Amino acid sequence: MSPVVSDTVADLARMPSVRAALEWFRKERAWINDQHLKVCRVAAPTFLEEKRAAYLQERFREQGWDSWIDRAGNVVAVLPGRRTADPTVAVTAHMDTVLAPRVPEDISISAQDGSFRGPGVGDNGAGLAGLLALARAWNEYPDLFDGSALAPMLVANVGEEGEGNLSGMRFLCRAHPTRPKSFLILDGPATDHITCRALGSRRFEVIVTGPGGHSWSDHGAGNAVHAISRVITGFTELVPRVQTPRSSFNFGLIQGGTSINSIPVEARTKVDLRSEDPSMMDRMAVLLQSAVDRAVDAENAGTTSRVSARVKEIGSRPGGEVAQDAPIMDSIRAVDQYLGIRSQLDCSSTDANIPLSLGIPAISIGAGGSAGGAHTPGEWFHPEGRELGLRRVLLTLGLLLSRP
C-alpha cells in the first residue's frame, strides 16, 4: 500500500467539511434509520421496481441533487450543474429484493433489540439508506471534495436479484451517457469484506412437456413431473457437491401439474450454476444437458406416449477481478487502515460482476450495521455501528474522486 494514499486519507478526514460530514453520520442516526425503514416499505421485487424508483428520485431531489430515471429504470442523481458527460465515480445500490412486503407494516422495528425486520431490510435496504445518507451529507456540506478531478454519481439500480441478470448495471456500463470511471457498490451491511472478485454464474430453465392425461385411465403415459424429478436427481448424482475450484448448483424452483389426479402436461425447473472457474461452470452446463437427455430417455422407456425436453439459458453473470494494485484497492485498504477496520477480500456475485468483466475498476462493500436472514421472510438488520460503514464509504469515495 502506498504511504501517499494513506496520508491522503488523514488529510481528507481533517478537511472541515469532511470532518463535519463524518460526524453527521453519528448525529443523524435517527434520520438515517427513518429513511431506511421508509424506503424498505415501498415494495420493489425484481422487474417491479418502479414505485421505489419514483420514491428515491424524490428523496434525491429533496436533498438538492439533480435526479432522473434512465431507460433501464435506474435512479441516477448528480450534483447540480454537472453535465451527464462529466467523468464520474458511481456509488450504487440495487433497489430490487427477492421478497417484498405485502403491506408497509411487514417492515417493523423489534421492541426487544431495536432491529429492523422484514423483506429486504438488509439486502439491500442498508445500501439504499447509505445512498440517501450520502446525498443528505452532501446537501449539508456542499463543499465536500471541492476541486476533485471527478464528480460523484449516486445510482439506485434495478435488476440485481433473481432473474434480473444485472440489467441495471449492464445499462450503466454499456449504454449510459455517463460512463463511470469506477464503481463503489453498496450491497448489504457490515464492514468486514471487500468483494473484488466477481463470481460468475449461469442460469437455466429446463422445460419438459408431455401428452398429459388421467392418472388412472392414462397411466403409463410419459409424465413431465416425473421426468423433471429424474433431471434433478440425475444432475446431483453427476456433479460432486464439493469441488475445487469452489463451485455450486441450486435447483431453486420447480413448477408443474394441474391436479393430483392429472398426468402433468408440463413441468419446469430453474437451476443456478456458479463457479470461481468459468470452465467448471461450462462443464456443469454440459452435465445438465446430459442429465436432461438421460431423464427423457428413462421416462420414455416403455411408455405409451412420450415426453420431450428443452434447456433454455435465462441468465449469465460474467466473472472478473480488479488488480490488487489498482487505485481503488489502494484506496479502500488505506481507509480501512485509517478507521481500524479489519476486512477480508472475497469473491461473490454482485453488481460488480459487470464492470469487472469490462475492465472497469469496481468493488462491492457493505454500508454498515449488521444483518441476517437475507432472501428469507425472517430477514433482519441492526443499525448499530452503521456510521462506521458510512464513514468508510465517504472517505473511499473522496479518494476515488481525487484521481482522474
Disulfide bonds with the S-S distance in Angstrom:
none
